[in-house]
Amino acid sequence: MHYLLAIFLPPVAVLMVGRPIQAVLNFFLWLLLWVPGSIHAILVVNEHKADKRMKKQVKMMKS
């Protein structure tokens, strides 16, 4: 769902993954042109998901 938002409403997607400062940057990118804002949002969402996967793997290794 975050990836779909990243394409259509990039600032909202970045804000939903907990990056308010990057959401402001993304808003200005989105105002300039739609494509740079969407690309930035997809990268931020992808990084967020990778961080969650890594934390889950570390937690499983500690058990």
C-alpha positions in Angstrom: 0.0 0.0 0.0 2.9 2.4 0.7 4.2 1.9 -2.8 0.9 2.9 -4.3 0.7 6.0 -2.2 4.3 6.7 -3.2 3.3 6.9 -6.8 0.0 8.9 -6.4 0.6 11.0 -3.2 4.4 10.9 -2.5 4.5 13.3 0.5 1.8 11.3 2.3 3.7 8.0 1.8 6.9 9.5 3.2 5.0 10.9 6.1 3.4 7.5 6.8 6.7 5.8 7.2 7.7 8.3 9.9 10.0 10.7 8.0 8.5 14.2 8.5 11.5 16.2 7.4 11.9 14.1 4.2 8.2 14.5 3.7 8.7 18.3 3.5 11.5 17.8 1.0 9.4 15.4 -0.9 6.5 17.9 -1.0 8.7 20.5 -2.7 10.0 17.9 -5.2 6.4 16.9 -5.9 5.5 20.5 -6.5 8.3 20.9 -9.0 7.4 17.8 -11.0 5.5 14.7 -10.1 8.2 12.2 -11.2 11.1 13.3 -8.8 8.7 13.3 -5.9 7.5 9.8 -6.7 11.0 8.5 -7.2 12.1 10.0 -3.9 9.0 8.6 -2.1 9.6 5.1 -3.5 13.2 5.1 -2.3 12.2 6.3 1.2 9.5 3.6 1.5 11.9 1.0 0.2 14.5 2.0 2.8 11.9 1.9 5.5 10.8 -1.6 4.6 14.5 -2.8 4.4 15.1 -1.4 7.9 12.1 -3.3 9.2 13.3 -6.5 7.6 16.8 -6.0 9.1 15.4 -5.4 12.6 13.3 -8.5 12.3 16.3 -10.6 11.2 18.5 -9.3 14.1 15.7 -10.0 16.6 15.4 -13.6 15.2 19.2 -14.1 15.5 19.3 -13.0 19.2 16.6 -15.5 20.1 
